[in-house]
Amino acid sequence: MTKSSEVILEAVAPHYWEQACKELMKNDRIMRKLIPKFGTGFLMTRGDPFVTLARSIVGQQISVSAAQAVWDRVVIAAKNKVNPKNILALTVEELRTAGLSGRKVEYIQDLADHFVSGRLHANQWKDMDDESVIKELSEIRGIGRWTAEMFLIFNLTRPNILPLDDIGLIKAISINYFSGEPVSRHEAREVAANWAPWRTVATWYLWRSIDPIPVEY
């Protein structure tokens, strides 16, 4: 697949996006300002479960820009084709040189092994409910709730995911809704009550409010 054809495949908004934006702007005063500001973009997926999960592991506990820099080096190390076989072909030293911590090397190798061995049933995930997918993914080493939620957002494009463990989301809620004051999970959940059933869409716009480059996994 060429790079240009990948762009064509990606550049399709989720079917619910337009409706979600309209309802969010109607129900939430902050969304009324944010969505027009970044209204030309939308959530995009590469459609590859392994790449989405691997990118999520790379992005754990680091900024979007730092995660992108590390990922770019992983892609180069994997000869521009990140898949389970190519990841398993890399040495620990090669993955560390790309910028992965020792723990993340273990995680991404274990993820690749799960795919190669057939222990995962990726073809069934699209028909499973959110919590069932989170439960199955959380059984993989290094994949907790946050990573599973990133998968639901960026691969399955589920419309109503609220990743309360995401530091970027909490920061954006703090800035946009609380004038920069610290925000508890309870307060964040209360704010997000206005966003249902489109909490994924609201989260995406809040991410963009603190980093105009769209988040991508």
KERO-704767 format. One record per residue (C-alpha): x, y, z; residue in one letter. Coordinates in steps of 0.2 Angstrom, whole numbers, plus 2048, in hexadecimal, padded with zeros to 3 digits. Layout:
KERO-704767
XYZa/...
This chain:
KERO-704767
800800800m/8078117FBt/808820807k/7FB8297FDs/7EF81B7FDs/7F081A810e/7EC82D811v/7DC82A807i/7D781B812l/7DA825821e/7D183581Ca/7BF82F820v/7B7836830a/7AD82983Bp/79B829835h/795831846y/7A283F846w/79784D83Ee/788849849q/793848859a/79A859855c/789861854k/783859864e/79385D86Dl/792870868m/78087086Dk/78286987En/79386F884d/799881883r/7AC87D882i/7A9871874m/79F87F86Br/7B088886Ak/7BC87A868l/7B387185Ai/7B287F84Dp/7C5883851k/7CA87284Cf/7BB86D842g/7C5868832t/7CC85983Ag/7C5848841f/7CB838849l/7D482D83Dm/7D981B83Et/7E6811835r/7DB801837g/7EA7F683Dd/7E87EF84Ep/7FA7EB851f/8007FC84Cv/7F3805857t/7F77FB866l/80A7FD863a/80880F861r/7FE810871s/80C80787Bi/819813874v/80E822879g/80C81C88Bq/81082A898q/81983588Bi/813844881s/80C84386Fv/81B84B867s/82783F871a/81D83086Ca/81D83585Aq/83083785Aa/832826862v/82681E856w/82F825847d/83F81D84Dr/83680C850v/82F80D83Ev/84080F837i/847801841a/8397F683Ba/83E7FA829k/82F805827n/8227F782Ak/81D7F583Cv/8157E483En/8177D684Bp/8247CD841k/82F7DC83En/82E7E1850i/8337D0856l/8417D084Aa/8497DF853l/8557DD861t/8527E5872v/8607F186Fe/8597F685Ee/8487FA867l/851803875r/85B80E869t/84A813861a/84681B872g/83B80D87Al/83E80A88Ds/8427F8892g/8317F6898r/8297FC888k/8357F087Ev/82E7E2888e/81C7E7885y/81D7EA872i/8267D9870q/8197D087Ad/80B7D9870l/8137D3860a/8157C2867d/8027C286Bh/7FE7C6859f/80A7B9851v/8047AB85Cs/7F27AE859g/7ED7B186Br/7E37C0866l/7D37C085Ch/7D47D1854a/7C77CD847n/7BA7CC855q/7BD7DD85Ew/7B27E7853k/7A37DD858d/7A77DE86Bm/7A17EB877d/7AE7F887Ed/7B17F088Fe/7B37DE887s/7C17E587Cv/7C97EE88Ai/7C97DE895k/7D17D3887e/7DE7E0883l/7E27E3895s/7E87D1896e/7F77D588Bi/8067DA894r/8087ED895g/7F77F188Fi/7EC7F889Cg/7DC80289Br/7E3812894w/7EC808885t/7DC7FE882a/7D280E882e/7DE816875m/7DB80686Af/7C880886Cl/7CA81B866i/7D781A859f/7D4808851n/7C2804854l/7BD817855t/7B0813862r/7A6824865p/7A4824878n/7B5821880i/7BB82B88Fl/7CD828893p/7CE82F8A5l/7E08298A7d/7E6833898d/7F184289Ei/7EE84C88Fg/7DB84B891l/7DC8508A3i/7E785E89Fk/7DB864891a/7CC86389Di/7D686D8AAs/7DA87B89Ei/7CA87C895n/7BD8798A3y/7C787E8B3f/7D288C8AEs/7E18818B0g/7DD87B8C2e/7E08698C7p/7D285D8C2v/7CD84D8CAs/7C783D8C1r/7B58418C8h/7B58538C2e/7BB84D8B1a/7AD8408B0r/7A084D8B5e/7A68588A7v/7A684A89Ba/79484689Fa/78F853893n/79884B885w/78F839885a/78D83087Ap/79B839870w/7A983987Dr/7B6833871t/7B3842866v/7B484F874a/7C484787At/7CB848869w/7C885B868y/7CE85E87Al/7DF855875w/7E0861866r/7DD870871s/7EE86D879i/7F786586Ad/7F086B859p/7F885C851i/7EB84E851p/7EF84085Cv/7F2830852e/7F481E857y/
